[in-house]
Structure formats: structure tokens, C-alpha cells
């Protein structure tokens, strides 16, 4: 094993041990919370007790609270060899309070939705479930049909949020009408969009029914800060949360020297620093993918990592914020 590979495996192992010691898995007995790993009765230590509700939340425009940390599923369901690990990871995330799961009909040609459906079986009511319709399916009739296909694959009768994955030629009004038909039928509870820039959001919200949009899911991380110039301020002004996909740039940020230095001062990993940087903001939801239980625990611990002003200044220097309008980035 190469030195770099050893370092990554060691960091994951340390993170797994550290977070297991902090979080563990709970069981309830006569009103007492016990930690299976430690056997410690935490009844009199409420500040250390981690429950489902302990994950910080933000509000949708509807007023509903949703976790600021979710579970992404892009690239899950692509390999039968990893299926059991991926299902176990999603289930652990739910146990740790990461109850928002994001998926899409596009991911693994529907196999990601099927995997999510298996992971949440028997626990659907504890999940805030998000999926997406492809733009080529986003006519009124096509949106309804695509949603029904997603519901079949997920093994559920409803989505908590349904997003237009990105926009193409279909008029937005048609898609809105499809969303509203689905809401009226009880098949979705909320709808939103993905990969919409500020002018797209302005156009959308000016349409009849368009102001019912609940979120905009976009690419956002330290290397992709363009939305800070106009889209993020616009969404905050209108109380519409941003849902940040690829908050660790699909793992490419973990080798950055600045992130590694900051991580060392916090006894954390570079991925946790990158994720904590996204999570520090109000009305921003991060949806990193985690295909293993260790990775889920690493992501969950990032919620409790407090970056100092010195840390933030160092990150701004290494990854400067935008000074002008930039095209919306997608991957």
C-alpha cells in the first residue's frame, strides 16, 4: 500500500473510532439512553446525548424544518459488490439523525432509487425523501409519469421534495403544473429545482405558482464559490435554502495542503473541514455521498466542527470568494 493510501485509511480508521466513541448507537431502556459501544448511561449528560433531533435544521419557505446535513446518493447503486455497504451506510445515517436522503431517477438509471427504497423500508416516516425529474421528462404529463416511476422504485407513496434536475427547453410553467398536480394527488409534499442560477430563479418565481419553490440544489464547495456573488444572497433574501451537492468536490479537496493543516489543528480530517465550511452558513443544506459507515460517521462529526476566524481567513486566501458574476457551474 502506498504512503498516501495508508494515510487515507488511517485517517478513516481514526475518524471511525473517534466518532463511534462520541456517537455510538443508542438504545432506550426505561427512559435511559445507553451507548452500545461504551455502555455508559448518558441520562445525566444531556449535552453529550446525540438523538435524531440533534442535527441542526433550517427552514423551508413552507416553514418545515429539514436537516442541514443530508445523504447524497449520486454514484450509489452502480456496483452490486458495494450494495450492502451502501444500504448499511444510509441506515446508519438515519440512526445518526441525517434523515434527508437525496436521489434522482438519473442516478444509476434508477438503481440508486431502488437502493434507497431498500434502505428506508420500514422507516419511511423518519425520512425526508428527495428525488428529481430529468428535464426531458419535465412536461406536465411527463413530470407526473416520472414521479410515479420514482415512487415505484423507492417503494413509497410520496416524496417529501421533488426537484427539476436542470432546465432545458420545456417551459417552466409546464413543469410547475406537473408539480402542482402531484401535490394535489398527495404524491409529493414540496417541489424545488436544481442547477438554477439567479436569473432562472427570478424567472421561475415570477410565473404563476412559481413562488412555491422550496429549494435550489446546486454545486457548492470551496472550489466552486461562484454562487456567493448573486444566487446565494438572492436565495437567502427569499428564504429559499440552497442544497449543496458535491460539498467536498467528490473527494478532490482532501489532498489540499491548507485543508490538511487546518484539519490537524482540530484533530479532524480535511473532508470534515471542507464540509464544516459549507455547513457553517445559514440556509445551506449539504448532501455529501457516503458509501460506507465510516464515511457517514465522518460526515456527521463535521456538524460539530467549529472553524475559527483564522481558519476561515486561511480558506478565503486559498479559495478566494468571487468578485464578479460567474456562470453557474455543474458537474
FIMARSE-394207 format. One record per residue (C-alpha): residue in one letter; x, y, z. Coordinates in steps of 0.1 Angstrom, whole numbers, plus 5000, padded with zeros to 4 digits. Layout:
% FIMARSE-394207
AXYZ/...
//
This chain:
% FIMARSE-394207
X500050005000/X501450344990/X502150605017/X499250825007/X496850535007/X498050435042/X497450795054/X493850795040/X493050465056/X494550565089/X492550895089/X489350705082/X490050455109/X490850725135/X487650915124/X485650595128/X486950525163/X486650885174/X483050935162/X482050585174/X483250695209/X481251025206/X478050895190/X477850515191/X474450365186/X471650435210/X469150215227/X466450315250/X465650145283/X463150285309/X463850645297/X467650605299/X469850645269/X472750405267/X475650385242/X476250035229/X480050095223/X480750235257/X477950105279/X477850445296/X474550575309/X474250925295/X471051015313/X472651285333/X474851415304/X472251555281/X474751785263/X476551475251/X473551285241/X473051255203/X469451195192/X467751205159/X466651565166/X470151685174/X471151755138/X470852125132/X467952225109/X467052505086/X463552615074/X462052575040/X459852865028/X456852645039/X458052665075/X459052305077/X462352225094/X464852005075/X468351885085/X471252095072/X473251775066/X471751515042/X472851205024/X473551224987/X473350914965/X474951014932/X477150714922/X475450484947/X473750174933/X476250134905/X478049824918/X476349514932/X479549454951/X479049764972/X475349734976/X475249605012/X477749865024/X475850145008/X472550035023/X474250005057/X475650355053/X472350505046/X470750335075/X473450445099/X472950795086/X469250785096/X470250655131/X472550945135/X469851195125/X470851255089/X467351205078/X467351385045/X468151155016/X468651294981/X468451084950/X467251104913/X465850894885/X469050964866/X471350814893/X472450464881/X469450464857/X467050424887/X469150174906/X470050444932/X466350494939/X465850124943/X468750104967/X467350394988/X463950224988/X465549915003/X467550125029/X464450305041/X462050015041/X460250005075/X461450355084/X459850575057/X458250815081/X461650915096/X463051015062/X462851345043/X463051195008/X464151404978/X464251294941/X464551464908/X462951464873/X465151484842/X464551784820/X463451574790/X460651434812/X459651774827/X456451844807/X453251844829/X452351484819/X456051374818/X456651514853/X453751314867/X454850994850/X458451034860/X457451084896/X455250774896/X458250574883/X460450714911/X457850624937/X457650264924/X461450224926/X461550384960/X458750174973/X456850464987/X453650654980/X455151004983/X458151224980/X458851505005/X460651704978/X460651674940/X463151874920/X463651964884/X467151834878/X468152114854/X466252314829/X466352264791/X463652354765/X460452264783/X458652574795/X458952614833/X455252664835/X454552314823/X456852174850/X455252384877/X451852254866/X453051894868/X454451964903/X451152114914/X449251814901/X451451584920/X450951794952/X447251784948/X447351404944/X449451374976/X452451224957/X454851504966/X454751744995/X457152014982/X458952094949/X462052274940/X464752304913/X468352214908/X471152384889/X469252714886/X471153034885/X469953364899/X468253484867/X466553134864/X465153174899/X463953524892/X462153394861/X460753094880/X459353294909/X457653544885/X455553264870/X452153164883/X452752924912/X456552964909/X456853124943/X456152784958/X459652674951/X461352534982/X465052494974/X467652524947/X470152234946/X473552354931/X477252274931/X478852454960/X482152394978/X485452574985/X486452554948/X483052644934/X482152964952/X480553154922/X477053134937/X478153364966/X478153664942/X474453664934/X472553334937/X473253264974/X472353624985/X469153614964/X468053284979/X468853395014/X466853715008/X463853504997/X464353245025/X464952965000/X467652725012/X470552624989/X471152244988/X474852204981/X475851894961/X479451774960/X480451984990/X483851804991/X484351834953/X483851454950/X486751394973/X489251604954/X489651854982/X491051615007/X494651644995/X494752024997/X497552145019/X495652425036/X492752195045/X495151945058/X496852205080/X493552325095/X492351965100/X495451885120/X494752175144/X491252035151/X492151665152/X489851635122/X490051525085/X490351755055/X486951635043/X485451745076/X486952085073/X485552125038/X482152005049/X482152225080/X482952525058/X479752465038/X477652385069/X478652705088/X476252915067/X472652975073/X470052835049/X472552595033/X472052215033/X474951995023/X474351645008/X477651465006/X477651104994/X478850835018/X479150475007/X480550335040/X479550355076/X482950515085/X482350785059/X478850855073/X480350905108/X483051125094/X480451345077/X478251355109/X481151475130/X481751775106/X478551925120/X480351975154/X483552115139/X483752495146/X486152675123/X487852985137/X488053325121/X491753245114/X490652915097/X488153095075/X490653365066/X493153105055/X490452925034/X489453255018/X493053315009/X493452964994/X489952974978/X489053334971/X485453434970/X484053574937/X484453934929/X482253934898/X479353734882/X480453384871/X478453124851/X476752864873/X478952554875/X477652204872/X479251854873/
//
